[in-house]
Amino acid sequence: MKLRRLELTNVRRFGGKQAKLGPFGDGLTTITAENEAGKSTFFDALHALLFIAHGSASQEVKSLQPYSGGGVSIAAEIEIDDKDYRIEKTYLAQKSAKVIDLTTGGIIKQQGDAEAWIEENI
């Protein structure tokens, strides 16, 4: 799996905003920024996207919510075996999970099936 983009909406310091990292190419990628710029937020969100179910209300998920509250959305574009996919999860307010084939734009898995696909492919 290759991470190509990461997108956060309403996550921690990005409350009410969308923040993006990428596109990432092949090879080594480094992420540098000033303290409190949000680097750890992106890594914590990526961990949630890949390893925490969309229905979870765990403390780890709640820690992603900004002080203003609301739902937390995380998405990543990934490449697996030369195929491009987008994984999307929304936590807390509207709970959902999707895997989208970026070639066709079609949703290939949703909810629990999306969680199983992520676990199988990551």
C-alpha beads as a LAMMPS data file, in Angstrom:
LAMMPS data file: protein, C-alpha beads

122 atoms
121 bonds

1 atom types
1 bond types

-500.0 500.0 xlo xhi
-500.0 500.0 ylo yhi
-500.0 500.0 zlo zhi

Masses

1 110.0

Atoms # bond

1 1 1 0.000 0.000 0.000
2 1 1 1.171 3.502 -0.846
3 1 1 -0.362 6.548 0.778
4 1 1 -0.970 9.235 -1.846
5 1 1 -3.078 11.874 -0.001
6 1 1 -4.552 12.460 3.441
7 1 1 -7.489 14.760 4.104
8 1 1 -8.991 15.804 7.450
9 1 1 -12.217 17.680 8.073
10 1 1 -13.100 19.071 11.491
11 1 1 -10.218 17.337 13.263
12 1 1 -8.572 18.940 16.345
13 1 1 -6.903 22.226 15.451
14 1 1 -8.600 22.078 12.048
15 1 1 -12.056 22.493 13.617
16 1 1 -14.555 23.636 11.001
17 1 1 -11.883 23.372 8.292
18 1 1 -10.427 20.915 5.833
19 1 1 -6.697 20.187 5.854
20 1 1 -4.785 18.159 3.258
21 1 1 -1.375 16.546 2.881
22 1 1 -0.113 15.242 -0.443
23 1 1 0.153 14.202 -3.102
24 1 1 2.908 11.836 -2.006
25 1 1 5.095 10.160 -4.600
26 1 1 7.077 6.970 -4.396
27 1 1 10.033 6.836 -2.049
28 1 1 10.665 8.462 1.292
29 1 1 8.446 11.352 2.358
30 1 1 9.207 13.664 5.259
31 1 1 6.746 16.017 6.885
32 1 1 8.193 19.070 8.591
33 1 1 6.512 22.115 10.098
34 1 1 6.605 24.363 13.132
35 1 1 5.452 23.044 16.507
36 1 1 1.656 22.994 16.852
37 1 1 1.181 23.001 13.070
38 1 1 -0.806 19.742 13.127
39 1 1 1.724 17.050 12.207
40 1 1 0.677 14.730 15.048
41 1 1 -2.973 15.359 14.228
42 1 1 -2.447 13.970 10.729
43 1 1 -0.685 10.862 12.040
44 1 1 -3.306 10.235 14.737
45 1 1 -6.066 10.636 12.148
46 1 1 -4.344 8.216 9.746
47 1 1 -4.083 5.674 12.561
48 1 1 -7.812 6.045 13.278
49 1 1 -8.698 5.711 9.597
50 1 1 -6.779 2.461 9.205
51 1 1 -7.302 0.820 12.592
52 1 1 -10.409 2.163 14.378
53 1 1 -13.925 1.237 13.259
54 1 1 -16.175 4.079 12.119
55 1 1 -18.742 3.200 14.792
56 1 1 -16.273 3.659 17.628
57 1 1 -16.748 6.361 20.238
58 1 1 -13.500 5.456 22.012
59 1 1 -11.417 8.045 23.809
60 1 1 -8.935 7.873 20.928
61 1 1 -11.659 8.906 18.475
62 1 1 -13.049 11.567 20.811
63 1 1 -9.554 13.042 21.114
64 1 1 -9.712 13.872 17.372
65 1 1 -12.794 16.057 17.847
66 1 1 -12.114 19.804 18.039
67 1 1 -13.245 21.826 21.055
68 1 1 -16.161 23.131 18.975
69 1 1 -17.477 19.544 18.633
70 1 1 -19.118 17.955 15.607
71 1 1 -18.324 14.983 13.439
72 1 1 -14.797 14.057 12.432
73 1 1 -14.046 13.060 8.828
74 1 1 -10.849 11.447 7.582
75 1 1 -10.039 10.336 4.042
76 1 1 -6.983 8.915 2.313
77 1 1 -6.143 8.109 -1.256
78 1 1 -4.054 4.977 -1.489
79 1 1 -2.524 2.765 -4.148
80 1 1 -2.585 -1.013 -3.890
81 1 1 -1.203 -3.166 -6.716
82 1 1 -1.318 -0.224 -9.172
83 1 1 -5.008 0.478 -8.374
84 1 1 -6.132 3.714 -6.733
85 1 1 -8.691 3.835 -3.925
86 1 1 -10.121 6.385 -1.533
87 1 1 -10.971 5.370 2.018
88 1 1 -13.381 7.656 3.869
89 1 1 -14.591 7.466 7.456
90 1 1 -16.774 9.750 9.510
91 1 1 -16.832 9.390 13.284
92 1 1 -19.096 10.533 16.109
93 1 1 -21.940 12.528 14.447
94 1 1 -22.634 10.651 11.214
95 1 1 -20.848 7.331 11.394
96 1 1 -19.866 5.932 8.015
97 1 1 -17.122 4.125 6.132
98 1 1 -16.573 3.840 2.379
99 1 1 -14.013 2.489 -0.042
100 1 1 -14.140 4.098 -3.471
101 1 1 -12.453 2.900 -6.658
102 1 1 -10.857 6.086 -8.003
103 1 1 -10.728 4.728 -11.553
104 1 1 -14.509 4.427 -11.814
105 1 1 -15.581 6.700 -8.964
106 1 1 -17.826 3.923 -7.694
107 1 1 -18.253 2.909 -4.080
108 1 1 -17.008 -0.663 -3.796
109 1 1 -17.544 -1.193 -0.049
110 1 1 -19.550 0.537 2.687
111 1 1 -19.868 0.381 6.473
112 1 1 -18.808 -3.028 7.880
113 1 1 -17.770 -4.318 4.453
114 1 1 -15.475 -1.287 4.107
115 1 1 -13.940 -2.008 7.511
116 1 1 -13.279 -5.623 6.461
117 1 1 -11.731 -4.460 3.159
118 1 1 -9.421 -2.062 4.989
119 1 1 -8.332 -4.751 7.447
120 1 1 -7.708 -7.216 4.627
121 1 1 -5.778 -4.813 2.394
122 1 1 -3.762 -2.694 4.793

Bonds

1 1 1 2
2 1 2 3
3 1 3 4
4 1 4 5
5 1 5 6
6 1 6 7
7 1 7 8
8 1 8 9
9 1 9 10
10 1 10 11
11 1 11 12
12 1 12 13
13 1 13 14
14 1 14 15
15 1 15 16
16 1 16 17
17 1 17 18
18 1 18 19
19 1 19 20
20 1 20 21
21 1 21 22
22 1 22 23
23 1 23 24
24 1 24 25
25 1 25 26
26 1 26 27
27 1 27 28
28 1 28 29
29 1 29 30
30 1 30 31
31 1 31 32
32 1 32 33
33 1 33 34
34 1 34 35
35 1 35 36
36 1 36 37
37 1 37 38
38 1 38 39
39 1 39 40
40 1 40 41
41 1 41 42
42 1 42 43
43 1 43 44
44 1 44 45
45 1 45 46
46 1 46 47
47 1 47 48
48 1 48 49
49 1 49 50
50 1 50 51
51 1 51 52
52 1 52 53
53 1 53 54
54 1 54 55
55 1 55 56
56 1 56 57
57 1 57 58
58 1 58 59
59 1 59 60
60 1 60 61
61 1 61 62
62 1 62 63
63 1 63 64
64 1 64 65
65 1 65 66
66 1 66 67
67 1 67 68
68 1 68 69
69 1 69 70
70 1 70 71
71 1 71 72
72 1 72 73
73 1 73 74
74 1 74 75
75 1 75 76
76 1 76 77
77 1 77 78
78 1 78 79
79 1 79 80
80 1 80 81
81 1 81 82
82 1 82 83
83 1 83 84
84 1 84 85
85 1 85 86
86 1 86 87
87 1 87 88
88 1 88 89
89 1 89 90
90 1 90 91
91 1 91 92
92 1 92 93
93 1 93 94
94 1 94 95
95 1 95 96
96 1 96 97
97 1 97 98
98 1 98 99
99 1 99 100
100 1 100 101
101 1 101 102
102 1 102 103
103 1 103 104
104 1 104 105
105 1 105 106
106 1 106 107
107 1 107 108
108 1 108 109
109 1 109 110
110 1 110 111
111 1 111 112
112 1 112 113
113 1 113 114
114 1 114 115
115 1 115 116
116 1 116 117
117 1 117 118
118 1 118 119
119 1 119 120
120 1 120 121
121 1 121 122
